[in-house]
């Protein structure tokens, strides 16, 4: 694609209007669509880039569209500009059978009338084009394909779309690279690129270093341009044969094996990443006023959760005591250090490379790697980039051990207790401080996480609600003050 390193493109007028009725039906069905439960009433075009002209056998459009939805069901005409989504729309005369699952629909009006449009990541050629553009550092319209010049991107790598996706989409290229495309995007520096780049500069081997990334500058669109570009995707080395921590934990549970060595190693890996982040990026000290703001946020989330999940009501006072205990410590002059953290750490965000694998600079010899530094996508970007106590990550991982132990029949809470202890011991070995020496801070963060889990499960997986409720009962009756 070297002949198209820089290319100015135009998109046909009426493109979004022609796709509108199809996208209204298709978009809410996607796993990564965040506005489920509210109808899509329209779209606003943030940016459109023609990557392949539709006059050829295959056309390809890159779109950033903002979905309009009612504020709440039943609120009539009250709408707000919703989330902005990244779409890759393929255009063909007709779809071959292999692409049937990718169908969006048949266009009946506008510049693509008579054509079939589909999710292009299922198709080999569009996926290849993205890698070619990254390798060539192409600039196509408002899209910038950038890369680390020290890392080589070979041509001819066969792409395949990963199917086990949630909030984003990933394409693996020949078991060499993985391209994570963010679906819900906001302008600004995304921590999923920012933090791995910072860790790579520190030489931290626990996180795959970014090889290339995709950025959009939608400055040609009507209205004021965003203050910062959109980060749309990150290409990183792929750990072939790796198993994520959730799968590995469930496998060991099914075999009746303990997970202590892995939990301890995972604790060491977490501490190494935290230490590297503290070196790479600024840290701050949290005094009483900063802790009061943190505690108030936890208390507000608890109040909202109690209204949403009646099962929490008997435990509300006990849970609230976890937050007041932390506030009391801060009022007495206690301070804590805050830094950049992972922000959404659990077993599924960790990869265990195969034992003896030394094909990568990271993760060799059966080591743990941490991935997906985006944080919780539902939280505002500015909040996700704020320095926070490392205990938030620790609490997330401890809750994940509990989830694994209670997802099997019969539940095995003792397995979780042993893993939690091993993880904290491993963290202390590499980080110099055992999280258990901060029981009040740990309890507050675990409580905040368990409350969040209870709301999520009540809304999406009611059968799983007993898992966080077991933690709620434990945390509500803890007396660590």
C-alpha positions as CSV (number, residue, x, y, z in Angstrom):
1,X,0.0,0.0,0.0
2,X,3.0,2.3,-0.3
3,X,1.4,4.2,-3.2
4,X,-1.3,5.3,-0.8
5,X,0.8,6.5,2.1
6,X,-1.0,9.8,1.9
7,X,-4.3,10.0,0.2
8,X,-7.1,12.6,0.2
9,X,-10.5,11.0,-0.1
10,X,-14.1,12.2,-0.5
11,X,-17.2,10.4,0.5
12,X,-20.5,10.6,-1.4
13,X,-23.2,12.9,0.0
14,X,-26.1,11.0,1.5
15,X,-23.9,8.0,2.6
16,X,-25.1,8.0,6.2
17,X,-28.7,8.6,5.3
18,X,-28.7,5.6,3.0
19,X,-27.3,3.4,5.8
20,X,-29.4,4.9,8.6
21,X,-32.4,2.4,8.5
22,X,-30.0,-0.6,8.4
23,X,-27.8,0.6,11.2
24,X,-30.8,1.3,13.5
25,X,-31.6,-2.4,13.4
26,X,-28.0,-3.8,13.3
27,X,-26.1,-1.7,15.8
28,X,-28.2,-2.5,18.9
29,X,-27.6,-6.2,18.3
30,X,-23.8,-5.9,18.6
31,X,-22.2,-7.0,21.8
32,X,-20.2,-3.9,22.0
33,X,-23.2,-1.5,21.7
34,X,-23.5,0.3,25.0
35,X,-27.0,1.7,24.7
36,X,-29.0,-1.5,24.9
37,X,-32.6,-1.1,26.1
38,X,-33.1,2.3,24.3
39,X,-34.0,2.6,20.7
40,X,-31.7,4.3,18.2
41,X,-33.6,7.3,16.8
42,X,-30.9,8.7,14.4
43,X,-27.2,9.2,13.7
44,X,-24.8,12.1,13.4
45,X,-21.7,11.6,11.2
46,X,-18.5,12.5,13.0
47,X,-16.2,11.3,10.2
48,X,-16.3,9.2,7.1
49,X,-13.4,7.9,5.1
50,X,-13.5,5.9,1.9
51,X,-10.7,3.2,2.1
52,X,-11.8,1.3,-1.0
53,X,-14.0,2.9,-3.7
54,X,-17.3,1.0,-4.0
55,X,-17.0,1.1,-7.8
56,X,-14.7,-1.9,-7.5
57,X,-15.8,-5.4,-6.6
58,X,-15.3,-4.5,-2.9
59,X,-15.9,-1.2,-1.3
60,X,-14.9,-0.2,2.2
61,X,-15.9,2.8,4.4
62,X,-14.6,3.8,7.8
63,X,-17.2,5.6,9.8
64,X,-17.4,7.4,13.1
65,X,-21.1,7.8,13.9
66,X,-22.8,9.1,17.0
67,X,-26.0,7.3,17.9
68,X,-29.0,9.3,19.1
69,X,-31.1,7.7,21.8
70,X,-33.8,8.8,24.3
71,X,-32.6,9.7,27.7
72,X,-34.7,7.0,29.2
73,X,-37.4,4.6,27.8
74,X,-40.7,6.4,27.7
75,X,-39.3,9.9,27.7
76,X,-40.8,10.7,24.3
77,X,-38.8,13.2,22.3
78,X,-36.1,13.8,24.9
79,X,-33.0,12.7,23.1
80,X,-29.3,13.3,23.5
81,X,-26.3,12.8,21.3
82,X,-25.2,9.3,22.4
83,X,-22.0,7.4,22.1
84,X,-19.7,7.6,19.1
85,X,-18.9,4.3,17.4
86,X,-16.3,3.1,15.0
87,X,-17.7,1.2,12.1
88,X,-16.0,-0.6,9.2
89,X,-18.6,-1.0,6.5
90,X,-17.9,-3.4,3.6
91,X,-19.8,-3.0,0.3
92,X,-20.4,-5.8,-2.2
93,X,-22.9,-6.6,-4.9
94,X,-23.8,-9.8,-3.0
95,X,-22.3,-11.6,0.0
96,X,-20.6,-15.0,-0.5
97,X,-21.9,-17.6,2.0
98,X,-18.8,-17.3,4.2
99,X,-19.8,-13.7,5.0
100,X,-23.5,-14.3,5.7
101,X,-23.0,-13.8,9.5
102,X,-21.6,-10.3,8.8
103,X,-24.6,-9.0,6.9
104,X,-25.9,-5.6,7.9
105,X,-28.5,-5.3,5.1
106,X,-29.3,-4.3,1.5
107,X,-29.3,-0.6,0.7
108,X,-32.4,0.7,-1.1
109,X,-31.5,4.4,-1.4
110,X,-28.7,6.8,-1.8
111,X,-25.2,6.3,-3.3
112,X,-25.0,2.6,-2.3
113,X,-28.5,1.7,-3.6
114,X,-28.7,-1.9,-4.8
115,X,-25.5,-2.9,-2.9
116,X,-25.1,-5.1,0.2
117,X,-23.3,-3.8,3.2
118,X,-21.7,-5.8,6.0
119,X,-19.3,-5.8,8.9
120,X,-16.0,-5.7,7.1
121,X,-13.8,-7.2,9.8
122,X,-15.2,-10.6,8.8
123,X,-13.7,-10.2,5.4
124,X,-10.0,-11.0,4.6
125,X,-9.2,-8.1,2.3
126,X,-10.5,-5.2,4.5
127,X,-8.6,-6.7,7.4
128,X,-5.4,-7.0,5.3
129,X,-5.8,-3.4,4.2
130,X,-5.7,-2.2,7.8
131,X,-2.4,-4.0,8.5
132,X,-1.0,-2.7,5.2
133,X,-1.9,0.8,6.1
134,X,-0.3,0.5,9.5
135,X,2.9,-0.9,8.0
136,X,3.0,1.9,5.4
137,X,2.2,4.6,8.1
138,X,-0.6,5.7,5.7
139,X,-2.7,8.9,6.0
140,X,-6.0,8.5,4.4
141,X,-8.4,11.4,4.8
142,X,-8.6,12.0,8.5
143,X,-7.1,8.6,9.5
144,X,-3.5,8.3,10.6
145,X,-1.9,4.9,10.7
146,X,1.2,5.2,12.9
147,X,3.7,2.7,14.2
148,X,6.9,2.1,16.1
149,X,9.6,2.2,13.5
150,X,11.8,-0.2,15.6
151,X,9.2,-3.0,15.1
152,X,8.8,-4.8,11.8
153,X,5.4,-5.6,10.4
154,X,5.7,-8.4,7.8
155,X,3.4,-8.5,4.8
156,X,1.3,-11.6,4.0
157,X,0.0,-12.3,7.5
158,X,-3.4,-14.0,7.2
159,X,-6.1,-12.2,9.3
160,X,-8.8,-13.8,11.4
161,X,-11.5,-12.1,13.4
162,X,-11.7,-13.2,17.1
163,X,-15.2,-14.2,18.0
164,X,-15.0,-14.0,21.8
165,X,-15.4,-10.3,22.0
166,X,-17.2,-7.9,24.3
167,X,-16.7,-4.2,24.3
168,X,-14.3,-4.1,21.3
169,X,-13.2,-6.2,18.3
170,X,-9.9,-7.9,17.6
171,X,-8.2,-9.3,14.5
172,X,-5.3,-11.7,14.8
173,X,-2.7,-11.6,12.0
174,X,-0.9,-14.9,11.4
175,X,-0.4,-15.5,15.1
176,X,2.1,-12.6,15.1
177,X,0.0,-9.6,15.9
178,X,-3.4,-8.7,17.3
179,X,-5.2,-5.5,16.3
180,X,-7.7,-4.3,18.9
181,X,-10.2,-1.9,17.4
182,X,-12.1,0.2,19.9
183,X,-15.8,0.4,19.1
184,X,-17.0,3.1,21.5
185,X,-14.6,6.0,21.1
186,X,-14.1,9.4,22.6
187,X,-11.6,12.1,21.7
188,X,-8.5,12.1,23.9
189,X,-5.5,9.9,24.9
190,X,-6.8,6.4,25.4
191,X,-5.1,4.6,28.3
192,X,-5.0,1.4,26.2
193,X,-2.4,3.1,24.1
194,X,-0.9,5.5,26.6
195,X,0.0,3.1,29.3
196,X,1.5,0.3,27.2
197,X,3.6,2.9,25.5
198,X,4.8,4.2,28.8
199,X,5.5,0.7,30.1
200,X,7.5,-0.1,26.9
201,X,9.7,3.0,27.5
202,X,10.3,1.6,31.0
203,X,11.3,-1.8,29.6
204,X,8.4,-3.6,31.5
205,X,8.1,-7.0,30.0
206,X,4.7,-7.7,31.5
207,X,2.7,-5.8,28.9
208,X,2.9,-6.4,25.1
209,X,4.4,-3.2,23.6
210,X,2.3,-1.4,21.0
211,X,3.6,-2.0,17.5
212,X,1.2,0.4,15.7
213,X,-1.9,2.4,16.3
214,X,-4.8,4.0,14.4
215,X,-5.9,7.6,15.1
216,X,-8.6,9.8,13.6
217,X,-8.5,13.6,13.2
218,X,-12.1,14.4,12.3
219,X,-11.3,18.1,11.8
220,X,-13.1,18.4,8.5
221,X,-16.6,17.7,9.9
222,X,-19.1,20.4,10.5
223,X,-19.0,22.2,13.8
224,X,-16.0,22.7,16.2
225,X,-13.5,19.9,15.9
226,X,-12.7,17.9,19.1
227,X,-9.8,19.2,21.1
228,X,-7.9,15.9,20.7
229,X,-7.9,13.1,18.1
230,X,-9.7,9.8,18.6
231,X,-7.5,6.7,19.3
232,X,-9.2,3.9,17.3
233,X,-7.1,0.9,17.6
234,X,-3.8,-0.6,18.8
235,X,-1.7,-3.4,17.2
236,X,0.4,-5.5,19.6
237,X,2.4,-8.7,19.5
238,X,0.1,-11.8,19.8
239,X,1.1,-14.4,22.4
240,X,0.5,-17.6,20.5
241,X,-1.0,-20.4,22.6
242,X,-1.6,-18.1,25.6
243,X,-4.5,-18.8,28.0
244,X,-6.3,-16.0,29.9
245,X,-6.4,-16.2,33.6
246,X,-10.1,-16.8,33.8
247,X,-9.9,-19.9,31.6
248,X,-6.9,-21.2,33.3
249,X,-8.4,-20.8,36.8
250,X,-11.6,-22.6,35.7
251,X,-9.6,-25.4,34.2
252,X,-7.7,-25.9,37.5
253,X,-10.9,-25.8,39.5
254,X,-12.4,-28.4,37.2
255,X,-9.4,-30.7,37.8
256,X,-9.5,-30.1,41.5
257,X,-6.1,-28.5,41.4
258,X,-5.0,-25.5,43.4
259,X,-4.0,-22.2,41.7
260,X,-1.6,-21.0,44.3
261,X,1.6,-20.8,42.3
262,X,-0.2,-19.1,39.5
263,X,-1.9,-16.6,41.9
264,X,1.4,-15.8,43.5
265,X,3.1,-15.2,40.1
266,X,0.2,-13.1,39.0
267,X,0.6,-11.0,42.2
268,X,4.2,-10.4,41.3
269,X,3.3,-9.5,37.7
270,X,0.8,-6.9,39.0
271,X,3.3,-5.3,41.3
272,X,5.9,-5.1,38.6
273,X,3.4,-3.3,36.3
274,X,2.4,-0.9,39.2
275,X,6.1,-0.2,40.0
276,X,6.9,0.5,36.3
277,X,3.8,2.8,36.0
278,X,4.9,4.8,39.0
279,X,8.3,5.3,37.5
280,X,6.9,6.2,34.1
281,X,4.1,8.6,35.0
282,X,3.4,11.1,37.8
283,X,2.2,10.1,41.2
284,X,0.2,12.2,43.7
285,X,-0.6,12.2,47.4
286,X,-4.2,11.8,48.5
287,X,-5.0,13.7,51.6
288,X,-8.4,14.1,53.4
289,X,-10.0,16.3,50.8
290,X,-9.1,14.0,48.0
291,X,-10.1,10.9,49.9
292,X,-13.4,12.5,50.8
293,X,-14.1,13.0,47.1
294,X,-13.3,9.3,46.5
295,X,-15.4,8.1,49.5
296,X,-18.3,10.3,48.4
297,X,-18.3,8.7,44.9
298,X,-18.4,5.2,46.5
299,X,-21.3,6.2,48.8
300,X,-23.2,7.7,45.8
301,X,-22.8,4.4,43.9
302,X,-24.0,2.5,46.9
303,X,-27.1,4.6,47.2
304,X,-28.0,4.2,43.6
305,X,-27.3,0.4,43.8
306,X,-29.6,0.0,46.8
307,X,-32.4,1.5,44.8
308,X,-31.7,-0.7,41.8
309,X,-31.1,-4.0,43.6
310,X,-33.5,-4.5,46.6
311,X,-31.3,-7.5,47.8
312,X,-28.7,-4.9,48.9
313,X,-30.9,-3.0,51.3
314,X,-30.4,-5.2,54.4
315,X,-26.6,-4.7,54.0
316,X,-26.5,-1.0,53.1
317,X,-25.4,0.3,56.6
318,X,-22.7,-2.4,56.9
319,X,-21.4,-1.6,53.4
320,X,-21.5,2.1,54.1
321,X,-19.3,1.5,57.1
322,X,-16.5,0.4,54.8
323,X,-16.4,3.9,53.3
324,X,-16.8,5.8,56.6
325,X,-13.9,3.8,58.1
326,X,-11.7,5.0,55.2
327,X,-12.8,8.6,55.6
328,X,-12.1,8.4,59.4
329,X,-8.5,7.3,58.7
330,X,-8.0,10.2,56.3
331,X,-9.5,12.7,58.7
332,X,-6.9,11.5,61.2
333,X,-4.2,12.5,58.9
334,X,-3.5,9.3,57.0
335,X,-2.5,9.8,53.3
336,X,-2.1,7.5,50.4
337,X,-0.2,7.5,47.1
338,X,-2.1,7.5,43.9
339,X,-0.7,6.6,40.4
340,X,-1.8,5.4,37.1
341,X,-3.2,1.8,37.3
342,X,-4.8,-0.8,35.0
343,X,-8.3,0.3,36.1
344,X,-10.3,-2.9,35.3
345,X,-8.0,-5.7,36.4
346,X,-9.4,-9.3,36.7
347,X,-8.4,-12.7,35.6
348,X,-9.7,-12.2,32.1
349,X,-7.3,-9.3,31.6
350,X,-4.2,-11.5,32.2
351,X,-2.5,-13.9,29.7
352,X,-0.4,-16.9,30.7
353,X,2.0,-17.7,27.9
354,X,2.9,-21.4,27.3
355,X,5.8,-22.7,29.4
356,X,9.0,-22.5,27.4
357,X,7.7,-19.9,25.0
358,X,10.6,-17.5,24.3
359,X,9.4,-16.1,21.0
360,X,8.6,-12.7,22.4
361,X,10.5,-10.2,24.5
362,X,7.6,-10.3,26.9
363,X,5.7,-13.3,28.4
364,X,8.5,-15.8,27.8
365,X,8.9,-18.9,29.8
366,X,5.3,-19.3,30.9
367,X,5.0,-15.8,32.3
368,X,2.0,-13.7,33.0
369,X,1.2,-10.6,30.9
370,X,-1.4,-7.9,31.6
371,X,-3.6,-6.6,28.7
372,X,-6.5,-4.3,28.0
373,X,-5.6,-1.0,29.8
374,X,-8.7,0.8,28.5
375,X,-10.3,0.8,32.0
376,X,-14.0,0.5,32.4
377,X,-15.4,1.9,29.1
378,X,-18.5,3.2,30.8
379,X,-16.5,5.6,32.9
380,X,-15.5,9.0,31.5
381,X,-12.0,9.1,29.9
382,X,-10.8,11.8,32.2
383,X,-11.7,9.6,35.2
384,X,-10.0,6.6,33.7
385,X,-6.8,8.6,33.3
386,X,-6.8,9.9,36.9
387,X,-4.1,8.6,39.3
388,X,-5.7,6.1,41.8
389,X,-4.4,3.9,44.6
390,X,-3.1,0.6,43.3
391,X,-5.4,-1.1,45.8
392,X,-8.2,-0.7,43.3
393,X,-6.5,-3.1,40.9
394,X,-5.7,-5.5,43.7
395,X,-9.3,-5.5,44.9
396,X,-10.5,-6.2,41.3
397,X,-8.3,-9.3,41.1
398,X,-9.3,-10.5,44.5
399,X,-12.9,-10.3,43.5
400,X,-12.1,-12.2,40.3
401,X,-10.7,-15.2,42.3
402,X,-14.0,-15.2,44.2
403,X,-16.0,-15.2,41.0
404,X,-14.1,-18.2,39.6
405,X,-14.5,-20.1,42.8
406,X,-18.3,-19.5,42.9
407,X,-18.9,-20.1,39.3
408,X,-18.4,-23.9,39.7
409,X,-20.8,-26.4,41.3
410,X,-20.4,-26.7,44.2
411,X,-18.8,-23.4,45.0
412,X,-15.3,-23.5,46.4
413,X,-14.8,-20.4,48.6
414,X,-11.7,-21.9,50.3
415,X,-10.0,-22.1,46.9
416,X,-10.6,-18.3,46.5
417,X,-9.3,-17.6,50.0
418,X,-6.1,-19.4,49.3
419,X,-5.6,-17.7,45.9
420,X,-6.3,-14.3,47.4
421,X,-3.6,-14.9,50.1
422,X,-1.1,-16.2,47.5
423,X,-1.8,-13.3,45.2
424,X,-1.1,-10.8,48.0
425,X,2.0,-12.6,49.0
426,X,3.3,-12.5,45.4
427,X,2.4,-8.8,45.2
428,X,4.4,-8.1,48.4
429,X,7.4,-10.0,47.0
430,X,7.7,-7.8,43.9
431,X,6.2,-4.6,45.2
432,X,7.6,-4.5,48.8
433,X,4.2,-4.0,50.4
434,X,1.5,-6.6,51.2
435,X,-2.0,-5.3,50.3
436,X,-3.3,-7.0,53.5
437,X,-1.5,-4.4,55.6
438,X,-4.0,-1.8,54.3
439,X,-7.3,-3.6,55.4
440,X,-9.4,-0.5,55.5
441,X,-8.5,0.7,52.0
442,X,-8.8,-2.8,50.6
443,X,-12.2,-3.4,52.2
444,X,-13.5,-0.1,50.7
445,X,-12.4,-0.9,47.2
446,X,-13.6,-4.5,47.4
447,X,-17.0,-3.2,48.7
448,X,-17.2,-0.7,45.8
449,X,-16.5,-3.5,43.3
450,X,-19.0,-5.9,44.9
451,X,-21.7,-3.3,44.8
452,X,-21.0,-2.6,41.1
453,X,-21.1,-6.4,40.4
454,X,-24.4,-6.7,42.2
455,X,-26.0,-4.1,39.9
456,X,-24.5,-5.6,36.8
457,X,-25.6,-9.1,37.6
458,X,-29.1,-8.0,38.6
459,X,-29.5,-6.3,35.2
460,X,-27.8,-8.7,32.9
461,X,-27.3,-12.1,34.6
462,X,-29.7,-12.6,37.5
463,X,-28.6,-16.1,38.0
464,X,-25.1,-14.8,38.9
465,X,-26.4,-12.4,41.6
466,X,-25.5,-14.8,44.4
467,X,-21.8,-14.4,43.6
468,X,-21.5,-10.8,44.5
469,X,-24.1,-11.1,47.2
470,X,-21.8,-13.6,49.1
471,X,-19.1,-10.9,49.1
472,X,-21.7,-8.3,50.1
473,X,-22.6,-10.3,53.2
474,X,-18.9,-10.8,54.1
475,X,-17.9,-7.2,53.6
476,X,-21.0,-5.7,55.3
477,X,-20.1,-7.6,58.5
478,X,-16.3,-7.0,58.5
479,X,-15.0,-5.0,61.4
480,X,-11.6,-3.7,60.4
481,X,-11.7,-0.3,62.1
